[in-house]
């Protein structure tokens, strides 16, 4: 049985990033995935500018569009736009992007097994024996990078919270509906979420995200969104891609124990405001590799990794959860307010670029409310001047 320092289950952005960093650090690592690449993946495929700082060189080869204009609507009406000289985002197709990241892991020296579904995980005295399609392998540590429905998490770090949102999307030929450098974002009809149209060169990604409990009517809601947006191509009756979204909530989710690290969606690290998970996936994959390379034993590694995630990722995710809560309680009001002050969205763009944090964005929101609408708005929203939640009476 081939033995490795680490087995990484899942070759998405989190898993491939961890595998590449570990291999570059001299570790023996095996990256396994049940699919053969390239493979499709339900995802809007938006990379924020801050994500690019943590990717290997050459990402331009898989970028299909750069976004410099965003049009915001409320139930497909009342549009206003924000234009940026620098790109707000970079659009990729996940089958191309994920294959590119996996190739970088291979080039760094990681052993990659595609079409290798995990059949069983057995914990031994010194590590793990993993039976995959085509044989068995063993390791000191196992990294769960296998998404929101992680088998690694279910078996080795159970009692996970449920997925917070449900997303439904299509990636279709543009058929003359070229969005160019423009994204369309619609709010108001999607409890906890929004609908979008993203440009991808010869394709357009169209989708919507809502609270998981509201997912039953999601297809009908998405059809209504497309019907109200003449700049979007029609979507077929079949062929949609659905995915649960494991967004962060108000407290960290356990992501480590001796010999087990969870990264990306398996660790519930998706941005709860935008529903974007690639940034946290890449960051957590790199942090897991860092902890593994620096740790002298499995307990130290687990404690180190959990501390890195809690200090470097969770504070902003918790703040993002608060921003999401504030916005989705009154989407009509917020849309109207932002249409009057479109410059306020520069703060959101700042979060995407890495020049601003969600905690800083919360402070900006409170300061603008204080200046423009008075203290009664802040009291109604239940926030203090520093952006934290105010105690509720009664």
N, C-alpha and C positions, 0 to 999 in steps of 0.2 A: 504494500500500500504506500503510495507516494505521500510524503509528509511535507507540510508547509508551515511557515511561521504564522500565516493567516490565510483563511479561506474567506473570500468575499462573495456573498450570494446576491446577485443582481448587478448587471453591467450598465445601469443608467448613469447619469451624471455623478451621483454620490459614489457609487461603487467603482466606476472607472477612475475617478479622481483619487480615491483612496489607493487603488491598485497601482496607479502610476507613481504616486508619491512614495509608497512603500518600496516599490521596485527600485526607484531612484535612490532610496536610502539603503539599499543592499539587502532588503528582506526577501525571503522566498514567499511569493504570494500567488495564489490561484484565484482567478476571477471566473465565476461560473454563472451562466444565465440559461434559463429554459428555452429562450428564443434563439433563432439564428439571425444574425444581423446582415443587412439592415432590416429592422422591424418597425412597424408603426407603433405609436404611443399616443394615447389621448392627452393632448396638451395644446395650449394656445401657442406655445413655442416662442415666447418673448424673453429675450435676454436683456436685463438691465445693464446700463453702462458699468455699474460697480461689479457685476458678475464677470465682465471681460477681464478685469484685473487679476482674476484668479484662474484663468484658463491658459492652456499652453499656447504658444505662438501659432498663428495661421488660421484663426477662427474665421477670418474673412472668407475663406474658401467655402464655408457652409452658411454664411449669412445671405438670406434672400432679399431682404429689404431693410432699410434704415428709416426709422420713424422720426419725423420732425414736426408733424402736425397731428393734433388730436381733436376730434369733434365730439362734444358731449351733448347728449340729448336726454330728455325726460319723457319716457314712454313714446319715443321716436319723434318728439316735438321739442320746441324751444331750444334749438341748437345754439351753442356757442363754441368757439374754438380757441385753442392754445397753440402757438407756433414757437418752435425753438430753433435756434441756429445750429446747435449741436444735437445729435441724435438723442431722443429720449429712450429709445429701445432699438434692439436689433432682432429681426425676425428670422427664425430658423424652422426647418422641418425636423421633427425629432428623429425620424429614421436616419437622416443624414448627420445630424449633430451627435447623436448617441454613438453611431458607428465611428465617427471621427474621434470622439473621446476614447472609445474602446481601443482604436488603433494606436493612440498615443500610449495607452497602458501597455499594450503589447510591445511597442517599440522600446519602452523603458525596461522591459524584461519580465513583465508579468506573464504567467502562464494563463491562457484564456481557454475556457471550454464552453463552446456554444452548443445549444440544443441539449443542455445538461440539466434537466429538471432535478431538483432535490427530492429524493425518495424518502430519506430518513436521516435524522440527526441523532447521534448517540453521544452522550457525554461520558467521557472516560476519566480516569484519575489524573491524567496529564493534559487533557484537552478535549478534542472532539473528533469523532469519526463520522464522515458525511458520505452517504451513499447517493450517487448521482447516476443519471443515465450513462451507461458505459463503464461503470466501475465505482470504486470507493477511494476516498482520499481522507487524510487526517491533518489536523492542525492544532497549534497551541491556542489560537484565538479564532473566533468566527465573527465576521462583520455582517450584520443584516442590512443590506441595501436593496431589499426586495419589495419596497413600496408600502402603500397604506395597508395592504392585506398581507403583511410580512409573515412568512412561515417561521422565520427565525424568531421574531418577536413573540408570535403566538405560542411557541414552544418554550422559549428560554427566558422571555421577559413578559409574561402574560398580564392579564388585567389591564389591557389598554383602553383608553377612552375611545368612543365611537368616532367615526369620521364626522367632521363638522358640516361639510358641504357636499353637494353633488353637482358635477359639471357634465354638460352634454355639448359635443362639438362636431363639426364637419370640416373637412379640408377639401375644397372643391375647386375645379378650374375656374378662373376668373370670368371667362366667357364675355370679354369686353367690359367687365366691371373692374378696371384697374384702379386700385386705391392709391397706387404710387407710394408716397411717404406718409400716408394718412391712416390713422386708426379711428374707429368709431366705437364709442362707449355709451351705452344706454343704461339708465337707472330708473327705478320706480316700480317696476313690475316683477322684481326678482328679490324676494325677501332674503336679506343677508348677502346678496351678490349683485351681479350686473350681467349685461350681454355685451358682446363685442364683435367687431369685424376687423381682422388683422391682415395686412398685405403680405404676400409671400411670392412676389414676382408673378409667375404664371398661375398661382393659386391664391385663394382667399380662405382664411380660417375663420369660421363663424361659430359662435358658441354662446353659452350662458351658464351661470353658476347660481345656485340657490342653497338655502339651508336644506340639509339632508331630508328633513321631515316634509319639506314642500316639493320634493322631487317628482311626485306623481304627475303633475301638470307641466313638467319642464318642457317636453317636446312641443306642446301646444303654445306655450309661452314663447319658445324660440321661433316657431313659425310666425307668430304675430310680430315679433321683432323684425324678422327678415322682410315680411310684407310691408312694414312701415318704413323701410330703409331702401329707397330706389337705387342707391349706389352699390348695393350688395347683390351678388348673384343668387339665383334660386338654389335651394337645397333639396336634395332628393328625399323621397319618402322613406328610403332605407339607407343603411350605411353609416348611421351616426355612431360616434364613439363616446361612451359614457365612462366616467371615473369618479370614485369617491375622492374627496379632498381632505387630507388629514391636517387641517390647519391648526396652528398653535392656539391655545386658549389662555386662560388667566394665570396658569401656573405651569412650571416645567413638567414634562412627562419623563419618567425614568428612561434613560437611554444607555445604561451600562451596568454591568455586573462583572465579576471576575471572569475573563475569557470571552465576554460577549459585548460588542459595541453595536449600537444602532445608529444609522445615518440617514439623512434625507427624510423622505416621507415615512419611512419605518419608525422614525423618531418624532413624528408629528411636528415638523419644522417648517411647514408651509406658511407663507405670509397670510394672515387672516383677513387683511384688508383687500389686497389685490389678488389673492389666490395664486400667487407666483411662488414656485417651489425650487426653481433651478439654482437660485443664488444660495439658499441655505443648504441645498444638496451638495453643491460644490464645496462650500465652506466646511460643512460638517465632515465630508469625506477627507478633506485635507487635515482637519483637526484630529480625526481618528488616526490617520497615518502618523501624525506628529506624536500623539500619545503612545502609540505602539512602538515607535522608534526610540522614544526617550524612556519608556517604562522598563524597569528592571525585572518586574514580575507582574502577574496578571491583576492582582489587587491594586497595585500602584497605577497600572495603566488605566483601569476602569475609573478610579477616583480622579486621575488626571484628566481623562477625556470628559467625564461628566462636569468637572469644574470648568473646562474650556468652553463647553457648550453653554453652560449656565451663565458664564461671565461674558462671552463674546457674541452669543446669538439670542439668548432668551430675553434680555432686557428690552431689546427693540421689538421682538415678537410680541411681548406682553403689551408694549405701548401700541403696536399695530392693532392688537385686539381691541384696545380701548378706542382707537380711532374708528375702527369698523363699527363698534357698538354705537358711537356717537352718530356716525353718518347714517346707518341703516335704520335708526329710530325715526328720522325725519328726512328721507331722501329728497322729497320735493323742496323742502326749505333749504337744504344744503345746495341743491342744484341751482336754485334761484340766487342764493348768496354768492356762489362761485361765478355765476354768469355776470353778476354786478362787479365782482372783483376777480377777473380771470388771472390777474397776477398772483393771487393766492395759490394757484396751482403750481407756481414755480417751486413752492416748498415740497410738493409731492415729487416733482421732477428732481429736486435736490436729493430726496431719499433714493430715487432710482440711480442717481449718479454717484451716490456715496458722500455727497457734500452735506447732507442733512440726515438726521436720524428721526425715527418715529417719535421718540421722546421730545426732540426739538420741535417736530411738527405739532405735537400736542400743545406745547407752550405757545407756539405761534398762533394756533387756533384760538386759544383762550385770550391772548393779547388782542387779537383782531376783534373778537367778540366784545371784549371790554371796551375797546375804542369805538366800535361801530354800532353795537346793538344794546349795550348796557348790561348791568349785572343780572338782570332778570333772566336773560338768556342762559347765562352760565348756571344760575340756580336751577333753571328748568332742565338743563342737560346733566346736572349733578356733578360738576367738576369744580375743583379748586383752581386758583390762579396758576398753580404750578402744573396743572394738567392731570393731577391725580383725582381719584373718585372721592366725592364728598360723602360724609356719613349721612344716611337717610334717617329721617325722624319717623317715629311710630313704628 
